[in-house]
Structures are given as structure tokens and as C-alpha cells.
């Protein structure tokens, strides 16, 4: 290889930015290793490409399994089986159920809506009209007909 590079440097037509024409490059002999060495290199490259292909297949299989594990984990979490042991072990502690949490959140949202509306009325200098609280937009309840059954105290 050093001899090939020397031949290239000797045949350049410039000093700062070296340039070789394709015709000049074709005339410079390219040293090649002996045939046995070439065969050994090809064999090694084929072996490495085979390992590379195997690695790609293993990665694809792992991605598929990972997707399945993720779905399984999410299903277990939604159905409550993921936390079942923890809930049994901590059942003696006072805990807020899902139903209680949802009721508390809905109450807070309604109170915030009322405060916002009262502030709007005050800003305009108007007293709240009769039955103004009846205009609260109640949240839409989800359709749970096709959803799995939840543990006691959990809600959709």
C-alpha cells in the first residue's frame, strides 16, 4: 500500500489540492495480496456478515417479544393483577379507593369551574343568574361494556 500511495503522490498534477485523472489512476498498478490471503479475507468477511445477519434476526425477535411483554404488562396493570399482592399486604392501611379519588377530583373540578364563573360575573359587574350552577358541563362517562372487570374500589 505505501508504494501505491507513493505512485499516486508522484502522478498528481497540483500542489495544494492534489488531482488525479481517472486515466492516470488506471495506469497505476494496484497491489493485491496473494490469492490465498484474498480467499482468507473473503471467508472472514462472510463469517462476520453471517454473524451480523444473525444479530439482526435476534434483535427483531427481541423487539417482537418486547412488544408482547409490554402489552402483557399493561394488561396486568389495567386489570389490577400487577398490584394484587401489594394491595393484599397493605389492606390494613387507610387508602383512598379509585371511586373516592374520582369523586374527589370531580368535586374539585366543579368547584374550580364555579370559582371561575363567579370571577367572570364579578369582572363584568353582574350578579350570577338564577340556576347558573346548573350549566356545569358534567364529564362524559366512559363506555365500559367491552372493558375488563376491575378490582374492588377501582373505577374506569
VMD Tcl script that draws the C-alpha trace (Angstrom):
set ca {
  {0.00 0.00 0.00}
  {2.77 2.55 0.71}
  {4.12 2.03 -2.83}
  {0.67 2.65 -4.28}
  {0.33 5.89 -2.29}
  {3.80 6.99 -3.44}
  {2.78 6.38 -7.07}
  {-0.35 8.47 -6.57}
  {1.65 11.32 -5.00}
  {4.18 11.25 -7.85}
  {1.47 11.48 -10.51}
  {-0.56 14.36 -9.05}
  {-0.84 17.47 -11.15}
  {-1.18 20.00 -8.33}
  {0.49 21.01 -5.10}
  {-2.18 22.39 -2.75}
  {-5.23 20.43 -3.88}
  {-3.96 17.23 -5.41}
  {-5.74 15.96 -8.50}
  {-5.53 12.73 -10.45}
  {-7.38 11.97 -13.62}
  {-9.16 8.65 -13.91}
  {-6.84 7.76 -16.79}
  {-3.78 8.26 -14.56}
  {-5.30 6.19 -11.77}
  {-5.99 3.34 -14.20}
  {-2.32 3.28 -15.19}
  {-1.04 2.89 -11.63}
  {-0.78 -0.81 -10.74}
  {-2.84 -1.73 -7.67}
  {-1.01 -4.23 -5.45}
  {-3.18 -7.16 -4.39}
  {-2.46 -9.75 -1.70}
  {-1.80 -13.34 -2.75}
  {-4.85 -15.41 -3.76}
  {-4.81 -17.44 -0.52}
  {-4.83 -14.23 1.52}
  {-7.72 -12.88 -0.56}
  {-9.67 -16.12 -0.01}
  {-9.00 -15.94 3.73}
  {-10.22 -12.32 3.83}
  {-13.37 -13.19 1.89}
  {-14.04 -16.14 4.20}
  {-13.62 -13.93 7.28}
  {-15.90 -11.25 5.80}
  {-18.59 -13.84 5.03}
  {-18.32 -15.16 8.59}
  {-18.70 -11.65 10.02}
  {-21.65 -10.87 7.73}
  {-23.29 -14.12 8.82}
  {-22.87 -13.14 12.49}
  {-24.21 -9.69 11.64}
  {-27.29 -11.19 9.95}
  {-27.85 -13.48 12.95}
  {-27.63 -10.49 15.26}
  {-30.21 -8.62 13.22}
  {-32.60 -11.59 13.38}
  {-32.11 -11.85 17.15}
  {-32.83 -8.13 17.53}
  {-36.04 -8.45 15.50}
  {-37.14 -11.39 17.67}
  {-36.33 -9.39 20.81}
  {-38.36 -6.43 19.53}
  {-41.35 -8.71 18.94}
  {-41.03 -10.21 22.42}
  {-40.62 -6.76 23.94}
  {-43.84 -5.61 22.30}
  {-45.65 -8.70 23.63}
  {-44.22 -8.18 27.14}
  {-45.30 -4.54 27.06}
  {-48.85 -5.48 26.10}
  {-48.94 -8.15 28.80}
  {-47.62 -5.71 31.42}
  {-50.18 -3.05 30.50}
  {-52.99 -5.61 30.60}
  {-51.87 -6.77 34.05}
  {-51.68 -3.18 35.26}
  {-55.15 -2.26 33.98}
  {-56.76 -5.40 35.37}
  {-55.13 -4.96 38.77}
  {-53.16 -8.19 38.84}
  {-49.89 -6.27 38.78}
  {-50.59 -4.70 42.19}
  {-52.66 -7.51 43.68}
  {-50.01 -8.69 46.17}
  {-49.22 -5.12 47.25}
  {-52.92 -4.40 47.86}
  {-53.25 -7.56 49.98}
  {-50.14 -6.69 52.02}
  {-51.28 -3.09 52.56}
  {-55.01 -3.66 53.02}
  {-54.83 -2.65 56.70}
  {-53.67 0.86 55.83}
  {-56.25 3.56 55.21}
  {-56.27 4.12 51.48}
  {-58.35 6.15 49.12}
  {-60.13 3.90 46.65}
  {-60.36 4.70 42.97}
  {-64.02 5.59 43.46}
  {-63.17 8.02 46.25}
  {-60.32 9.56 44.26}
  {-62.53 10.05 41.20}
  {-65.28 11.62 43.33}
  {-62.75 13.99 44.93}
  {-61.30 15.01 41.55}
  {-64.76 15.61 40.05}
  {-65.73 17.71 43.08}
  {-62.54 19.80 42.77}
  {-63.15 20.36 39.07}
  {-66.71 21.53 39.73}
  {-65.52 23.89 42.49}
  {-62.85 25.34 40.18}
  {-65.46 25.84 37.44}
  {-67.76 27.62 39.90}
  {-64.94 29.89 41.11}
  {-64.02 30.73 37.52}
  {-67.64 31.55 36.62}
  {-68.10 33.70 39.76}
  {-64.91 35.59 38.85}
  {-66.26 36.16 35.32}
  {-69.56 37.50 36.70}
  {-67.70 39.77 39.13}
  {-65.41 41.04 36.36}
  {-68.43 42.04 34.29}
  {-70.10 43.56 37.34}
  {-73.11 41.25 37.07}
  {-74.62 39.09 39.79}
  {-74.77 35.39 38.95}
  {-78.09 34.49 37.29}
  {-80.53 32.11 38.90}
  {-79.59 28.44 38.43}
  {-76.20 29.34 36.92}
  {-74.65 26.29 38.59}
  {-76.95 24.01 36.56}
  {-74.94 24.93 33.44}
  {-71.91 22.98 34.66}
  {-70.81 20.62 31.86}
  {-70.76 17.21 33.54}
  {-67.91 14.93 32.37}
  {-68.81 12.22 29.87}
  {-68.87 8.75 31.40}
  {-66.81 6.15 29.51}
  {-68.46 3.19 27.79}
  {-67.22 0.24 29.85}
  {-69.18 -2.53 28.14}
  {-66.12 -4.04 26.42}
  {-63.63 -3.28 29.19}
  {-62.41 -5.92 31.67}
  {-63.72 -6.12 35.21}
  {-61.65 -4.15 37.72}
  {-60.69 -4.97 41.30}
  {-62.95 -3.70 44.08}
  {-62.67 0.06 44.57}
  {-61.25 0.71 41.09}
  {-63.22 2.67 38.50}
  {-62.98 3.46 34.81}
}
mol new
graphics top color blue
foreach p $ca { graphics top sphere $p radius 0.5 }
foreach p [lrange $ca 0 end-1] q [lrange $ca 1 end] { graphics top cylinder $p $q radius 0.2 }
display resetview
